[in-house]
Amino acid sequence: MVKFGLKLMENRAEDYPPDVYMDYDKLKAIIKELVSKKLARVDSTTREVSLTAPPPTNAAGRMLTKDDSPVTEEDFYSCIDAQLAKVESFTLQRVTLLRSEISDLEKTVGTIGHAPEEIERVREMADAVAGSFLTLEKYVNINFMGFHKILKKHDKNAPAHACKQFYINRMHNQAWVRGDYSDVVVRLSAIYSTLRDDHVAEENKDAAQAFSRSTTKYWVRTEDVSKVKYAVLKHLPVFLQKTSTGESDSQFTNSVYFDNDQLELYHGRLDKSPGAIAYRLRWYGSGDPNIVFFERKTHREKWSGEASVKERFIVPESDVKKILNDEYPIAEKRKEMKKKKGATEAELDEWETLVREMVQVVQTKQLVPTMRTQCMRTAFQIPFDATVRISLDTNLCMISERGYDTMGGAKWYRDPDKPLMDNEITRFPHAILEVKIELGGATTEPPGWVAELQNSGMLYEVHKFSKFIHGCAVLLPEYVRAVPYWIDDASIRDSILRSGGGRILVKEDSETGVGPGANEMYTQFLPFGNVKEPHLDAKGRTNATASVVETGPTKSSVATGDQYYAGADVSDEEILNSTVQGCFEDTCAGWMFPFCSGYNEEILAPTSVQKIEPKVFFANERTFLHWLHAGVTLYTIAAGILAFASETGSVSAHLYAMALLPIALGFCMYALHTFLWRAEKIKTRIPGRWDDSRGPLMLGSILAGVLLINFVVKCKEIRLYYEMKSQEL
C-alpha cells in the first residue's frame, strides 16, 4: 500500500510549484510530536482556570518539563488552518485565470472563419484550457484527500483532542470545495458547439410524447465527473438550464414514483416482467412545482420484437390532484388543446388514450406516492434532437414518500420545509451517467466517441440500474420481497447502512459476500466487488470493455487515455497487457486446454448482460446432442473395426480402432463440457462469445490426423500387396 505522502508527491502537476500543495509531512511531524507527549483529555466541565497553577499531568500521570517537545495542539490547528487557506487561495487564483482565458477564447471564436486550420487551432486552445481545469480539479481532490487523511491520523493518535469532524464541516463550507464552477463547463460547451457548427432541431410539440430508445446506465466516481463532462461536451453541447443566477449546466430534478402497499410496481420492474410499468410525476427547478410531467415507462422484452417505451404528458400543478382523484375534465381539455394549440385528431386521440390509461391505473392499483428521487441533472444533446442524448445525475438522493398524510390526494410530495430522518433519505455515493440512443433511426449503434468514453476506465456499467428500485430497497426494507443485485456492491454499503437499510445486506463475515438467490449468480456484475472481495480501486468496466479484452485496443481507444482522460489512472501498457493476458479467457478452451489459454484472474467480467432469446436454451441442447451423436458414431465404427480385426488378425486395424476410441470419448466429454459451460453463460448472461473456436478445430484436427495416418498405412499395404503379387508372377 502506497503511503499518502509519496502519492501526493507523485500526483503533483508539473506546472504547479510544490509549495502550493498541502504540507502533509509537516502536519504528520506535528502529530508525531504530540503523540510523544501523551496529552491528557481536557476536562470540559471545568468553568474556571488559574493563571498561577502549573499545567496538568499527561495521560501517563507524568509532569511535562521543558525537556519535552514544545509543540502543542494549537500548533497543529494553526498549521492546518494555514494549509487550508493556502489551498483555497491558489484554487481561486487559478479559477480566475481560467475564466480570463475562456473570455479570450470566446472573443477568438467570434472572429474565426470557416478555414479548417483556424478551427483546429482554436480547438487546440480550448483543449488546453479544459486540460488546465481538469488539472486544477485533480489538485483540489488530492489536497482534499490529504486533509481527510491527516485529520484521521490526528484523531487516531490523539483521541482526546479529536477535531476531524469540525474541520471536515469547515472544508465543505469553503469556496475551494463547495464552489460551483459549472460556468466553465457551460462556456467551454458553447465554444465546442460553435466549432462543430451545431444546428438546433425542430421541437416536438405533441401533446402526448413517446420515446422509444435504448438506455445504458453507468456509475461515475465523484472525482471523475468533470473529466466525463469534458469528454462528452467535445461532441455534444450542454443543454443549458435557466436558473436564478444565470445559465447553468445542471438542473435540479425531482421525480415522485407511485406504487401501492404491496409495492407491485417495484417488484414488477425488479423482475422485469413483460409490461411492467413505472409511474412517476416529475418537475424541474428548486422551488415548488409549476409544470408537472406525468410519465409512464413500460418494460418489454426485446426478443419479443417490442422495445421499452416512455410516454408522458404535461399538466399544470393545479391539475395534478384532479388526475389522481379521477376528476380531470378530459373532454374539456381536449377541446381546449384543439382550439389553442391546433392539435390534430390523431394527436388528440393519442393524448386522450394515454391520460385515461394513467388515470385508470392510479385507481385500479391504488397507487400512492412512494419514493422521490432528487438530483442535479446535466443533459448533453443538440436541442430537440434525441438521436443521442447523455445525462449525468450528481448529488443523487432518494427520499421516502411514505409516512405522511396525503390529504386525499391534495399532497403528493413531502413538505420540503420539514427535516428528514436518517431512515427517510439515502444519498447515493456515485454520479449516474445515462447514454440514450433513439431507436428507429438510421442506426442504433453508439457513436465511436461513446465507445472511447466507455473504454476510458471512468464508467462502471450497472445493468438495468434504477433509482426507484434502489430507493425502495434501501428505505422500505420491510416491504420488499427481493432486492437488486447491485445492493451487494462494496462501494455503496456505507450509504445503505447510514440510511438504516442494513437488514437487506449480508454480514461482513458472509462466506459469499452477496445475498442469496439470484444475487449469487450476478456477483460478477458488481463494479466494485462485494464485502468479502472488494475492488474499490478497480478501473471502470463496461460492456464495451469486453471487446477491448477480446480483440485488442483500437488506435482510437488507446489514444483516448492520453488525449482526453489525463489522470484517469489508465495507461496504454496496462490496456495492452490486459489484452494479451486475457485474449483466450472467454472460450471454454481456456481451461479445458490450458496450454492455449492466457488465463488471468485479474481480468474482471464486464458489468453488463447478454440479450438472449428463449430458443437459445434449446439450441444449446441440440448442439450437445449433435456432438454426442458424433462421438457415439465414432465409437460404433471403432467397435466394428475391432470386431472384424479380431477375425482377420490385422495389427493396423487394431491400432486404427484403438486410436478412434479415445477420440470418440473426447467428443463425448467435450460435448458435455461445452453444454454445461454454455448453460452457465446463458444463465448468468455474461456478454462475449459463447462459442468455442478452438475446441472443434483441435478435435477435428486430431481425427483428420488419424484418418490421414490410416490412409497412408493402407496405401502402403496396397503397394506391398501388389509388389508381392508381381514377385509371385
Phi, psi and omega in degrees: 000125183285130177293148187293326179302319177290320178297320178298319180292321182289334184261013176289139177287140183295327183268008175255134176294146183299330186284357178274348177274158177299144179272083184296319182295323180294315178295323178295322179294322178297318179298321179297319178294320180295323179297322181293336180276342179051059183295143179276159178290137180285138178280105185284351181272346181288131181252355181233156176225161176237131181282347182251348180284140179292160179295155181290164177289165181278187184294341179267003180079020181253141177282128179285139180242179181291343178284341177286164181299136179282357182292137179234172176300328180297327177296321178294315180297317181296319182293315182290328174298317180295321180293319178298316180296322180295314180295318180296317181297316181293320180298312180295325178296316180291323178296318178299318179295318180297317179296325177294318179295322179293322178299317177296322180293322178297322177295321180293318180298325181289347183250349183283157178265214181253012180292130181301325181295318180293318180297318180293323179295316180292324178297321177295323177295319178295320177299321181294319179295316179297321177298322178295321179294318179294324176296320178296319179295323177296322177298315179297316183294318182291325177287320178300316177296322180298317178295322176299315182297313185290326177291323176296318178297320180297312182293330179290321183269340178227065184298339179288345181230046182299135183218006185300311184299322179298313183286328177296314177298322180293318179299319182292349177253007178265153188296328184287345178255310186269354182298140179260109181250032181292343178298332176296316179295317181299315183288323176294321178299318179296323179294312180295324179297319177295319180294327178279344183061053179293148178239136180285131178278174180279136183287140176274112184253020179296146180295315176252127183245135178236141182234121175246108186207163176262128184238132175237134186244144182225151168267144179230129176297149181301321182289347180258001185300312182295323178297317179294318178302314181295319180298325182279317186292346173292341184238335178228140179284153173289132177281101190294144180242136178275126177234176181293339181256009180121201180276140180228161179273356182223160183223137179291126186234130177242137176225121178258117180266140181254146175200173179255185184296333179272000184052048182297317181292323178300309183291327177295317178291324180293317180281352183055045177293141178302128180084003179298137185242156168239130186242120183214157173243130185232142171216160185242149180107158185276344181271194176293151183295141175246307175250131184240136177261119171273120185232144176228124177251128183244127180269134174222146180282133182294327182296340179280357180090001179245154180245148175298150186219148174244128180238148181202160170218162189245138177219156171290156184301330182294341181266354184299312181301321181296320180292316182293332180260012179058043178239015185282125181281083186297316182299316179295318180295327179295314179297321180296319180293322180292324182283315186274322185256350178066033181292147179282165180297323180295318179295319180293321177297317179296317179297315182296319179299315180295316181297315181296320180295320182286328174292319183293319184293330177295320182283316185288323181264000179055053183280140178224160176303130186236315185214138176241138174247140177233142177196165169261113186258127172253122182250137177241115176187156170290128186311127176067014175244107186264017180303309174229122180227131179237131177236146180231116182258120177244168182052043184282132173216154177244137184234131178289133177258015176266156171096014175223159184282120179282354177054049176065033180092355179289327178251125179234012171204156185296154174291115183293348181275349181264131181293155182256146173284162181300325182273010177251358180213139174230132181257123184280133187282349182242161169277157181243121177254131178239128175253117185243119179250124181291131178273151179091359179272201182292327181210150175251006178274141178290152178298164182298325182291334175291320177297322177297319179295321179297327182270008186282345183087006182254350182251137179240102183290131178235104188299126175059032177297141182222127177295319179300312181294318181296315180298316180295318182296321184278316188266344179234053186296334182283347182260339188271145177262342180209158181233157180289159185295330185288352177301329183278002180293137186294331187285340182252003183299315183297320180294326178290318179295322179296335181265009177077022180261025184299337183292342179268356181260152174280161179288155182296333179268018179298145181291324183261334182083000180226167179287169182283172175077223185296332181299332178291331181280333186255019182296335180290349180270356181287119185300323185245021179074181180254183186294333179279321181231074181285147175229063187291341179257013182293146176285159181299142179230132177227177176298327179290336180298329180298322180293328177292320180292324186275319187251354180093154182288136174282166180301320182289322183289328178288322180290337184303317184304318182274326188282322187245331193240052178301129179090009179275006177061037176229132180237160180298321181296320180295318178297316182294316180298316180295329179291314182293319184286331186250018190292328183251007188295329189274008175254154181292341175294346184300326178241341176286324177237081189299335185288349178248017183243142173259051188301132181218116183291344183282343180284122182265150178293145177295156188264042176226177179232150180280138176282128182231159175247157182302329183292347180296323179299316180289326177297322178295321179293319179296319179297318178300315181294323179296315178294319179295323178296320179296319179295317179295321179298315178298319179297319179298317179297316181296319180296321178295319179296319178298321181296314180288327181293329180295327180283322183271340181073024180282122179290318182296324179294320176299314181296320180297316180294319180292334176285327180285330183299310178295331177293318177299318178296321177298320178299316181293317179294319179295322179298316180294316182297312181295326178297312180293319180296313182289327176297322177293320177299316181293320182295316181272346177057043177288128182289157180128189180283134178251010177250161178247111183274355185250322181302307178300324179296319181291313179297318179296322180293319179296315179297317179297324179295317179296318178296321179295316179298318178297322178297316180296317180298316180295321177298319179295318179297320179296318180297317179296323179298314181289330176293318178296320178297318181292326178290324178294325179283000000 
